[in-house]
């Protein structure tokens, strides 16, 4: 039995807070911090949705399996669940 896999390698995925240089985020207020957190979440949700759409385009209706290797930034458990289950963010 031969298995067919599609491998996707991600070098950069995640959140704005994971940077390669030393950086600091300073907020004027808790509301400003919350706004940044929501923007990060929306950005990551959009990227995860694109990965899900790509996976469906390549694998739906075939016997192919999708392998995602993320090397740079961590994904939240929720986003990993979305990709595994083809659920929209």
N, C-alpha and C positions, 0 to 999 in steps of 0.2 A: 504494500500500500504506500503510495507516494503522497506526501502532504505538500501543499503549496502555501507559502507564507509571503506576505508583503511586510517588509520591515521599514519603519519610519524612524529615522534618527533625528532627534531634536537637540540642538546645541544650546539654544536659548529659548526659553519658554516663558518663564514665570514672572514674578511680581517685580515691581519697580524697586523694592527694597533690597533685592539681591543684585548688587553691583560689583564690578571688578575693582573699583577704586574706593578709597576711604571717603565716605560721604556721610553727612549728617542731615537729618530732617528736623527742622524746628518749626513748631506750630505756634501761631498766635493764640489759638483757642482750641478747645476740644471739638468744636464744630468744624474748624478747618481740618483737623486731623481726620475726623469722620468723613469729610468730603473726599479726602485723598484715599482713604480705605475703600470707599464706595467706587471711586474711579478705578482703582486697582482691580477690584472684583469684577467690574463691568468689562475691563480690558481682558482679563483672564477668561471670563465667561465667553467672550467673543472668539478668542483664540481656540478654546476647547470646542466650541460649536463648529468651527472650521475643520478641526481635526476629525470630529464625528462625521461631518458631511463628506470629507475626503475618504474616510473609512467606508462609509456606506456606498459611495460611488464605485470604489474598487472591489468591494467584497460582497455586496448584496447580490443574491442570485447565483453565487459561485460557491465552490468548496474551499475558497481561500481563507486563511486566517491572517489577522492583523497583529503585528508586533510593534509596540511603541517603546523606544528606548530614549529616555530623557536624561541627558548627561549634565546639564548645567544647573538648573534651578529645580527646586522641588515643587511638585504639584500637591495641592491639598487632597486629602482622602476623598472629599466630595467630587472633585474634578476627575480623579481616577475612576470613581464609580460611574460618573457620567459617560466617560469614554468606553468603559467596559460594557455598559448596559445600553449604549446608544440612546441615552436620555438627554434631552435638551437642558442646558443650564438655566 
